[in-house]
């Protein structure tokens, strides 16, 4: 089975990313502010905590965008606010011809958006669709939606903007931020949305970075004091982002080691192992029999996490052995019986090999 996972940054690149973010933080925050938990409530003239505003300025500078805003609802909320800032009810949204992420589908249905699909893997098809059908915006998921996906997000964005610079482009960069060299807005998109919870941050907080014209709308609509991201949450977002790149880079190295060891025959019963973005970049392990569900039960008893919390959240340090993603199941239902996904989280390759070997020996 051929997959096209996103290329992960190296450990050295991750260190530079960490150092860059810390440097920007020190340019916006005093030392005592870094050691505080920040302020609360709606500050006069800002309509949000001053700490939150500073954190948003840090994020905008780090991601090289005009503006940034922290929102409630994690990645789902960030995508929802982004789509609402770009589109009115009943507008036409162009997406990739693959299963749409379920929580994004909810937003699409609630906004009564008309969906047009094109195969982003074939740029000629994308160009033809743009020339034949008027679209009001384009949504691109940075990570893979189907096993065969191979598109380069920069090429897709460039194709759209080359056809019409005024078509707004939103990228869903969940599971890609701090793992790849450039997110959507750094490749020419108008907005990028992602979850801070997936980057060792606080529960329920999402982030949108990009152009002022859209960010300003989101800020204006989030005027309620109860809807504000508080100062201590904003600082927690920054702390998570600071530690995320190195941690995720080590995780990528472990994944590469596991592919080599499993495909060398180290664990009997495993016929194939490969990496894929499903949605996070994970190890997919295929067995010689339809035993996936039984293996997962055994692995949980051996210490593996049986399900995600935030899919790489601050709570998930034990390796996760889980069924393949919903979008992959939608593409081929038979895979669920013979394949599982493994995310090492903070574990080493030896731990994953041990758990898998003991489970299969039973």
N, C-alpha and C positions, 0 to 999 in steps of 0.2 A: 504494500500500500504506500503510495507516494503522498507525502505531506509537504507543506511549505511554511514551516513555522517562522515567526518573525526573528530576525537576528538580534540576539541579546548583546547589550554592551559588555565590555570586558570589565574585570575587576578594577583595573587602572582607570578606565573611563568612569566607573561608578564612584571611585574615590574623588575624582575631579568634580563630579556632579555634586557630591556631598560638600566639598570645600567651597564650591561656587555658591551654594545655597546659604551656607553659614556666613560667608562673607557679605552677602546681600542682607541677611538678617541684621548683622552688626551695623550696617549702614542706615537702617531704619529704626532700630530699637536701641535704647540705652541698656547698659549692663543690668541695672536694677529691674528694668522692665522684662528682660529675658528671664530673670529669676522670680518673677511674680506670676500670678495666675490671671492677670489682666483685669479689665473693668467689665461692668455689666450694664445692660439697659441701653436706652436710646439717648445718646449724648446730643445736647442741643447743637444744631447746625450740621451734625453728621448723620443723625437719625440711625445710628448704630454705635456699638462700643468703639472707642478710639483704637483699642488693640486690634479689633477685627479689621478696621480700615487699614492699619499699618500692615497686617498680615496679608491683606489682599494686594497691597502695593508691592510687597515682597514677591508674591506669586506672579504678578504681572511682569515684573522685571526679570524674574528667573526664567519664565517661559517666553520672554521677549514679545509680549503682547501689549496692546493699548491699555487693557484693564482686566480685572479679575473680580469675581464675587463668590463668596461662600454661601451656600444655600442648604436648606434642610431637605432630607429625602435621599441622601447619598447620590449614587450615580444616576439612579432613576429620576430623582428630583432635578438633578443638573440637566439631564436630557430634556425633561419635560419643560423646564423654564426656558431652555434654549430654543426648543421648537416653538413655544408660544411667543418668544421674542422675534422670531423670524416669520411666522406664518399666522394667518387668520383661519378660523374654522372653515373647512371645506376646501382648503388650498391643496395643491398637488405636490407631493413629495416623491422624489426619485430615490430608490434604494437598490441595493444589490439583490440579484435574483437568487436569494437563499432565505432560509427561515429567519424571520425577524425575531430579535431577542424578546421574550414574552412580556417583560415589564415595559419595554418600548412600545410593543403592540397595544398595550392598554392606553398609553398616551395618544397614539395614533387614532385609535377608535374614539376616544373621548373628544378629540378635536375634529372628528369627522373628516380626517385627511384622506385624499384620494392617492392611492399608492400606484406608482409606476415602477416597474422593475427592469433592470438591465444587468447584463453579466459584466461586472467590473473586471473580471479576468481577461476579457476581450475588449480592448479599448475601442476597436472599430464598432462594436455593437453599442457601446456607450455613446459614441459620437452619433451614430445613426438614430438612437433613441432621442437624444437631445435635439437633433434636427427635425424630428418628426412630431414630437410632443412638447408642448409648452409646460415647463415645470417651474414651480415657485421656490424650491429649495432642494438641496441634496443632502442626504444623511449617509455617512460612510462609517462603518465600524472598522476600527484600526486592526483589531485582532480578527481571526478567522471565524467565519460563520458556518462553513462547510469544509469537509476534509480536503476537497480538491482546490480550495481557494489559494490563489497565488498572487493576487494583485498587489502592486506597490501603491500605498496610499498617496504618495507624492505624485505618481503618474495619473492616478484617478482625479485628484484635485486639479492638476495642471490641465487635464483634458476638459474638465468642466469649465474652468476659468478661461481657457483658450476659446471655447465656444461662446461664452458670455460671462464677462468679468462680474456682472451684477447679480448673477445667481448665487445666493448665500449658501455656503457649505458648512455643515456641522459635522464634526467627527466625534464619535463615541470612542474615547481613548481609555475606557476601563480595561484593566489588565495590560495596558501598554505603557502607561506613564512610569518613568524611572527605570524602564527595562530597555527602551529603544532610544536611539540618539535624538530623534526629533518627533514631537507629537504633531497632531494635525495642523494646528495654527502655525507651527514652525515650518510647515510644508505648504502654507498658503491658504488654509481654511479660515473661515470667518470666526468660528467658535469651536472650542473643544470642551467637552464635558467629561468629568470623571469623578469617581468616588474617593474621598480621602480615607474612608474606612478600609479600603483595599490597599492602602499605603501606610499601614500602622497608625492611622489616625483615629479620631473619635467616631463612635457609632452615629450613623445617620447624617453625616455631613458630606455634601458634594461640592464640587468646584467647577466654575465655568470661567474660561479665559478666552480673550479675543477682542473683538472690536467694540469700541465705545458705544456705537449706535445700538447694539443689542444688549450689552451689559447694562447700560443706563436704564433700559426698560425693566430689566430684571430687578435692579436696585430699587427703582421707583415702585414696582408692584410689591416688593417685600418691605413695605413701610411699617408693618405692624411690629410692635415691640416683642410680642410673643413669637414672632417668626424669625427674629434676629439670631444669627450665630454669635454666641457670647464670646467675650475675650478669652476665657480659659480654653474654650473649644478651638478658637483660632490658633492659639499657641500650640495646642496639641496637634493640630493639623501640620504646623511647621515642624514640630519635633518628629512626627512620623515620617514626613517627607525627607528629613535630614538622614534618618537611619535607613530608609527604604532602599536606596540604590545599591549600597554595598551588600545588604542582606539579600536582595533579589539577584544580584550578580553571583553570589556564592551558590544560591539555589540553582541558577542556570548551569554552573559548573558541575554540580551534583547530577543534574539531569543528563548532561553529556556523558558523564562517567557511567551512569546506569544504562544508557543505550549501548555503550560498548560492552559492558559486562554481561548484560542479558542476552544480547545477540551473539555472544561468544559461547552460549550454552551453559552458563554458570548455574542457572535455575532450571531444573527439569520440568517440562510441562509448558514452558513459555516458548512459543513459536516465533514471536516477533515483538520487537519493542521499538518505538519511534516517538519523536517529539511532535507535538502539534499545539496550536493555540486553540484551546477548546474549553472555555474562552481564554482562561489563563494558559500560559505556556506550561504544558504538563507532559508527563510520560504516559503514553498509551501502551498497555501491555495486552497482547493477544495470546490466548491459551489454545492448546490443541484439542480441547473439548469445550462444551457449553457449560462451564462451571463458574462463570463470573460471579453470580450471586452467592454461591457457597463460599467462594474465596473471600469475598468481602466480609461475610459473617466471621470467618476465622481470623481475618486480619484485625478486626475490631477487638476481638478477645486478646490479641497479641499486642495491643497498644496503639494501633493506628486509628486516627480520627476517622469516623464513619461518614461525616458530612461536613460541609463548610459552615463557617460562622459568617464571615464576610469575604470568603475566598481570598486568603492571604491577609487576614486582619491581624491585629496585635495579639489576639488570643490563640492563633493557630501556629504553634511551634512543633507539635507532633506531626509526623507525615500523614497525609490524608490519602486514604484508599477509597475511591468513590466510583459510582457508576459514570459512564460517559455522559457528556453534556446533552441537554435536550435538543439543541440544534443538530448535534451529530446523530442522535437517535432518530430525529426526523428525516435525516438523509438516508439512513439504512437501519431499520428496526432490528435486524438480526445481530447487529454489533453488540447490543446490550447483553447477549447471552454468552459471548466469548471474549469480551474485552472490558478492561477497567482502566481508569485513569489514576495516576499517582502524582501527587504534588509533594515533593520532599519537605516543603516548608523549611524548618531550621535543622532538619535531620541530615545525617551523612549517608552516603551510598551503602555502607555496611549495614546500617539499621534497616534500610528498605529491603536489601537482599535477604537479611535474616528473617524478617517478618514474612516476606513472600515465600521463602523456602519452607519455613515451618508450616505455613498455611497449606501449601501444595502437598507437603508430605503427609498431611492428614487425609 
